[in-house]
Amino acid sequence: MSTSLKRWEVSPRAPEAHFAQFADLPRLIVQILYNRGFTQPQEVHEFLAHSWSNDDPLALKGMAEAVARLSQAIANQETIAVYGDYDVDGVTATTVMVQALTALGAQVRAYIPNRFDEGYGLNNEALAELAGQGVKVVLTVDCGIRSVKEVAYGNSLGLDIIITDHHHVGDEAPPALAAINPKQPGCTYPFKDLAGVGLAYKLVQALANRGSFQANGLQPTDFLDLVALGTIADLAPLYGENRKLAQAGLHRLNHSLRPGLAVLMEKIGTRPVISAGTIGFAIGPRLNAAGRLDSALAAYQLLMAATDFEAIHLATQLDLQNRERQRLTQQTVEVARQAILADNVRRPLYFIHHADFNPGIVGLAASRLSEEFYRPVLVAERGSQYTKGSARSIPDFHITEALDQCADLLIRYGGHAAAAGFTLANENVPVFEARLLQVAQQRLDVAALRPSLTIDAEVNLRGVKPGLAEAITALQPFGYGNPTPTFLSRNLTIKSLKTMGQENQHLRLALHDGKQIWSAVAFRQSHWANRLRLSQQIDIAYMLEFNEWNGERRMQLEIKDLRPSQ
């Protein structure tokens, strides 16, 4: 009988003296926070209270200059263009800035580039078009920090360019009037991991501190729903200031939905409580679908909609586009998977490019394949002149730093440690692939590459009560940077097991811990159904959660991995 291929890595137990500092907290909660690096009483207090005190927006390098220029533009009625990105982070950031600047009395317009015609980030044609329309100030959100040549071109057109961007900073700073990015050299702002929409929110805070919003009475906190959407959908780490903003935004989403989101939720038909999971798996993909298949303007217009009537056809469009996105993603994944499987060499990195790939889908395909094969994977559309793609990586390999080693071959690129986008001329593809593969061979040991499952603690389920599960739930929102706690329990006896789901791809089990029966579910693990038997003992790695059904709320185990007990 084969067992899991994943390594189970149980986190080191905190020293006994550490537990003594937090006598008022359950030991398991203290251990979970210790695993995430929260070891000081002040850190633990802020985490549990969803608070963050060092959040003065003017502490961000470039903020004062940005506020001064925007205030001048507002006073002189100069036209401001908010130049965004086509993903959820960029669209929410664009919405925040357009609505906030409008409330401050500005003449403002939105510009979101088309993924297919223009690609990611600033481009000269768009800047020339905006300048020709009388725009005086271009404010980027979620892009621009690597657009050195484009900013210089914009300057030559008489544009004042202000950059707000959270992406990895390059070797050369763009010659912008102001650049707001906590990752840039010389910025002492204590929290470095704000999303693009988070930085837009900081700018709104700074503008609000300088002046007052106009007749519609908007305040910075009115935008927290959008901040939560963009932060969670963009996989920004959910600790520090992001945790505070995401929690406040989720509260707002659950108490005051803007018309476009209310209509979209009705279209989705999801349960009423909006969580980080709802954003990650239901709302975010639909908002992203517009920019992946056509133009992101539909998502922007949905968020800007003032009435249900305006939003209905937009929500329907996004839902249909999301279904098409799912179909194309599966198709792309299958083509790329076959190309990988046809390669008999165990490579440390894969680069799959094809003329028929949709450039809006390649990132999703790369993500699925990177998870499946546990390798950095690049998937790209090969056009008539240029190859445009996305890269997804594993914790062992910083993909944007690897792309830095190929900068001379790339027309445009940027991203994070785990994800990046890139564009290059077709004639450079063979050299690019060879060099990137060489970088991967130097940094990765193929024989040792194996996904690991980090486990917070080994738990005796007989001691788990609903109060402990409630305390674990209070650590939400879970996501990147604050993963849902995972536990290990051994020697559980199978009392029943069966497959479930439309295609019987999931597994439902009843497990006995020696004292009580636990309901457990293992999603996409039906392959165990014919390998396990009743009365057999198994070890499980799982998440402890509450399952609500027919008005009843019961504890449930969501199994992430399992193996027969030794």
N, C-alpha and C positions, 0 to 999 in steps of 0.2 A: 504494500500500500504506500503510495507516494504521500509525502507531507508537504507543507508549505515551503516555497522557495525563499520566503522572506526571512531575514534575520530578526529575531525578537530581541530588542535591546532594552532591558529594564533600567530605568534611570537610577543612578546611585542614590542611596538613602541619605537623607539629610542627617547631619550630626545631631545627637540627642540634645546637645546644648541649644541647637537652633530651635527645636520644638518648644523649649522652655520659654523662648521669647514670645510665644504666641499661645499661651495657655488657654485663651478664650476661644480659640478656633479649633475645629476638628483637625486631627493630625493629618488626615488625608488631604485636606485643603492646603495645609501648610506645605506638604510635600509637593503638591501640584504646582504651587506658586514658586517653590524652590527650584523645581525643574525648569521653570520659565525665566529664571534669573531674578526673581523678586525675593530678596533675602533681607532687606532692611525694613524695619517697622514702618517708616514713612512710605516706602515703595508699596508695601503690602496694603497699607491703609488707602493710598491713592488708587490702587488697582481695585480693591473691593468697593470703594466709593465712586468709582468711575470719574475720578477727579484728576485734574492736571493744572498746576498753578503757574508754571513758567510759560505763559502763553501770550506775552505782549507782542502784538504783530509788528510793532516798530523795531523789535529786536532782530527782525529779518533783514539781512543786508539787501539794500536796494529799495526797501519799502518806503522810506521817507521820500526818495526821489520820485518813485512811482505815484505816490499820493499827491505830491506837489504838482506834477505834470497833469494828472487826471483832473485835479481840482481846477487848474488853470483852463483846461479844455472845457470843463463844465461851465465855468464862469464866462468864457468867451464864445460858448456855443459852437465849438469846433467838433467836427464829426469824429467819433471814436469807433473803430472796428474791433470787435472781440473775435479773435482768430483762434478757433478751437480745434479739437481733434474729433474723429468720428467714432470713438468708442464711448462707453457709458461715462467714464471719468471726464473725457473732453466735453461731451454733450451736457452733462450736469454742470460742469464748470462754466461753460458758455452761458447756460440758462441763468446761473447765479449772477454772473457779471452783467449780463444784459438787463436783467430785472433790477439789480441793485443800482446800476448807473442810470437807468431810466428813472428810478425813484429819486435819485439825486438831481434830476433835471437835465441829464446829459442827452445829447444827440448821439445815439448809439445804434449800431447795426451788428448783426452776427455774420460771421463767415466761417463755414465749416467746409474744408476741402473735400472733394470727391476722391475716395480711395482709388478708383480705377483710372481717372483722368489725371489726377494730381499727385497722389501718393501722400505719405505721412509728412506733416510739418509744413513749415513755411516754403513757399515757392515763388519764384520771381514773377511769374505771370499773374498770380493772385495779387501780389503787392503792387504791380503796375496797374492792375484793374482798380484796386482800392484807391490808389493815389489819383487815378483819373476821375474817380467819382467824388473827389474832394475830401477824402479821409485825411486827417492830420495826424492822428495817433492810432497805432496798431497795438493792441494789448493781446498777447498770446496767453492761452491757458492750456496746460498739459502738453506743450510743445515749444520748440524754439531754442533750447539751450545748446544745441549742436549746429544751429543754422547760421554759421559764421558768415559765409558768403552771401546768403540771402539777406541777412540783416544789413550787411554792408551795402547791398544793392538797394534795399529799402531806404537807407540813409541818403543814398544818392538821389532818390526821388523826393527828398524832403520830408519823409515820414519820420516821426518820433516813435521808436519801437520799445515797448516795455514787455519783458518776458516774465511769465510765471510758469515754471516747469519743475517737475520733481524727478526727472529722469537723470540717468548717469551723466556726469559732467565730463566733457572732453578735455583735451590738452589745451585747447585755445578757447577763450571766452568770446562770445559774439559781441560786436561793438554796439550794444544796445544802449539806449538812454538809461535803462535800469534793468537789472536781472534779479528776480526773486527765486532763489532755489537754495534751500538750507544745506545742500550738499556741496555748494560751490566754495572754493577756498576763501577764507576770511569771514565766513558767516558763522556767528557764534550762537545762533538760535539753537536751543538745547535739543529740540526734537527734529530729527533729520528725515523722518519717514512719512510726512504728510503726502497725501495723494494730490493730483492736480486740482481737484475740486476743493481739497483742504486748503491749498495755497490761495485759491480764489476767495475762499471764505475769510482767510486772514486779511486779504486786501480789502474786502468789504468791511471787516471790523475796523481797520485802520481808517478807511474813508468815513465810516460812521463816527469815529472818535473825533474827526476833524470838523465834520459838519453834521447836519441832521437830514434824515430822509424827508421826502416831500409829502404831498397831500395824502398819498395812499397809505401812509403810516407804517411802511415796512421797517423791520428791524433785522439785524444780522441773524438772530435766532430763527427767523422765518425761513431761512434757507437750509436749516440743518437736515431736513428730510432729503434734500438733494445731496448734501455732503455725505450722509450715510450711504445713499445709493452709489455714488461714485467711488467712495472709499472702499466699500465692501466688494463691489463688482470688479474693481481694479486690483484686488488682492493686496491692498496695502495692509501692513501688519497691524493687527488689532490690539495694540498695547499703547501706553503713553497717551499722547493727545488724541490719536486716532480712536482709542477706546472711548474716551470721553465724548468725542464728536459723534461716533457711530451709535453709542447708546442713546444720546440725546436725540439723534436723528430718527432712530427706530421708534422712540417714544412718540415723536411727532407724526411719523408715518402711521402709527396705530391710533392716533387721535384726531388727525386733521389731514386727510388725503387731498392733494390738489386734484382738480377735475380729471386731468389726463390719466393720472395713476389710478384713480377710482374706477374709471371706465376700463382700464387695462386689467385691473384685478378682477372685475366682473367677467371679462373675456377669458382670463386664465381659469377662473372658477376655483381658485385656491382657498384654503381655510382663512378665516378672517385675521388671525394673528400674523403680522409680518415680522419675520426674523431675518437674521443674516442669511440663513439658508434659502428663504423665500427670494431674497435679492439675488443670491448667487445662482440659483437654479431655475427661477421662474421669471422675475422681472428683468434682471440684467440681460439674459440671452435675448429677450424680445426687443429690448432697447438697442442692443448691439446688432440685431439682425438687419436693421435698416442700413447701417453703414457697411455691413458685410456684403450685401447683395445689390445695393443701389446707392442712395444718398442718405446720410445720417440726418438730414433735415426733417424727416418724418418723426424721428425720435425727439428732436429738439422742439418741433411744433407741438408734439403731444405734451411735453413738459410745460410748454408756454401756454397751452390752451386755457382759456378763462371759463369755458362752459363745457358741460357734458356733450352738447351738440357738436361743438368743434372737435371734440376728442374721439367721437364714435368711429368715424371712418379711419382715423389714424391708428386707433387701437386694433381695428380689424386688419388693416394693412400690415402692422407689425406682427400680429399673430400668424398671418399667412406667410409672411417672409420668414418667420422663425421655423415654420414647418419645412419650408423649402431649404432653409439653412441646415436643418437636421439631415435632410435627404442628401444634399450635396456633400456634407461633412462625411457621412458614412461612405459615400461613393469615393471620395478622395482618400480617405483612410485605407480603404480596401486596395486601391491602386498602389498607394505608397507602401502598404504592408507587403504586397506581393513582390515589389521591387526589393525590399529589404530581405525578405525570405529567399529570394533568388540569388542573393549574394552569399556565397559560401565562406567568405572571409569574415571573421568576427571583428568588425570594426568598432572603434571606440566612439564613432560619431557617424551619423548618416545625413546625407544631403540628397533629397529627392526633388527633382524639378520636372515639370511637364507642361506642355503648351495648353493642355485642356484644363488645368487646375484653375479654380476661381481664386483670385488673390484675397478675397474677403473670407475665405474658408481655411486658407493654409495654416493659420495660427492654431485653429482648433484641431486640425489634423495633426500638426506637429506635437501638440500637447498630448493627444491620445497615444500617439506612437512613442513618445518619450516615456510615458508612464508604462506602456506595454513592454518595451524592450529595455528600459532603464538605460538609455543613452541620450546624449544631446541629439536632437533631430531638427533638421532644417527642411522645410517644405516650401516650394516656390513655384510661381507661375512663370514659365518661359515665354515672354512675348516676342514680338518681331525684332526688337532691338535690345530690350532690357529684361532682366530677370528680377522679379520682386517677390520677396518671401518673408517668412517668419521663422524664428528659431525658439525652441523650448529646450530647457536643459534640466539637469539633475543637480542636487546639492553639491556634488563633487566638482562641478565645472561652471565657472562664471562665464556665461556665453558672451556678454558684451565686452569683457576684457579680451576674450578670444577674437572677437571681431575687430578690436583695436589693432590686433596684429595683422589685419588685412585691410586696414583703412585706405591704403593707397589704391586698392582695387575696387573700392566701394564708392558709389555716387552719394549715397545717403544711408545712414544707419543710426541706431540708438536703442536704448532699452535698459534692462536691469540685469541682475545676476542670472535670473531664471528665464527671462523672455526678452526677445529683441526683434526688431524689424530691419530689413536691409534691401537695398536696390543696387544692382551692378549691371554693367554692359555685358551682353551675352558672350562676347569674345574673352571676357575675363573669368568666366565661370570655371573652366578647367583648372586654372592656376589658383583661383580662390578655394575651390574644393580641396585641392592638394595641400595648400598651405594650412587650411583650417584642420584638415585631418592630421597633419604633422603636429600642430599645436595640441590636438586632443591626444595623440599618441604619447607626447611628452608628459602630459599631466594626468592621464588616466591609465590605470592598470586594468585591462579588459578582463583578465582572469579573476580579479577581485571585485568587479562590479556586481553588486547584488543589492536590491532594495532592502531597506531596513524598516522595521515597524517599531517606533519608540513607544515604550510602555511606561506610564507614570508610576505605577506601583503594583505589586502583587497584593491581591485582596482576598480575604476570606468572606465569601458572600453571606455566610451565616450571620455575620455581624453588621450587615448593611440594612439600615432602616430608611424609611422615606425622608426623614429629616436630613440625612447625609446626602441623599440624591438631590434634595432641594438646595443644599449648600453648593453642590457641584453645578447645578443649573444656574445659580446666581453668578457664576464666573463668566457667563455669556456677556457680550456676543463672542461666539467662537468663530474662528477663521484663520487665515494666514497670520502667523505670529502668535496666536493664542489658540492652538488646535483644541478640538474637543478632547478632554482627558480620556486616555485609553488605559485600561486595566488588564491584569492577568489573573485568572483563576484556574486552578488545576483540579483534576480528578472529579469532574462533574459527570454524573451518570445520565445517559440519554434515556429519557422515558418515552419520547415520541419524536418522530421527524417526518416531514413531508415537504414536497416542493410546492411552490405557490407562484402566483403571477400569471399573466396572460400566456406567456411562453414557458411557464414552469422554470424560470431562471433563478428564482430565489428559494431559500430554504427556511422553513419554520421548525423550531425545536422546542421541546420541553426538557429542561435540565434540572436534576436534583442535586443539591449541595450537601445532602446528608441530613437536612432539616426541613427544607421547603423546596417547592417547585418554582423554577424561573422560566418565564416565557422569553424566547430568544429568536431573533431573525438574522439571517445571513444573506445579505443582498448579493446577487450575481455569483452565488457560490453553490448552485444546485449540483455541481459536479461531485460534491461530497455525498449526495444522496445514496449512491450505489457503493460507496466505500465505507460507510458507517453502518452500525447495527444497533438495535435496541440493547440496553444494559451495558453498552460499551462506555468506557470513561474517556473523556477528552479534556484537553487544556484549551482555553479560549482567550483570545485578546479581543476586548470588547469595549464599547461605550455604554455607560449606564444612563438611561433616559426614562422619561415618562411617556407612556402611550395612552392617549385619550380616545375612547371609543364608547359610543352610546351613553355619554355622560359620565363614564367611569374613568378614573385616572389611576393607572397602575405602572409600577416600575417594570422596565423591559431592558433586555440586553441586546444591543446591536453588535453582532459579531463581525469583527474586521478580518480575523484570521483564526484558524483552528488547526489542531493536530492531535492525533491519538496520544493519550497519556502513556508515559513510559512505565 
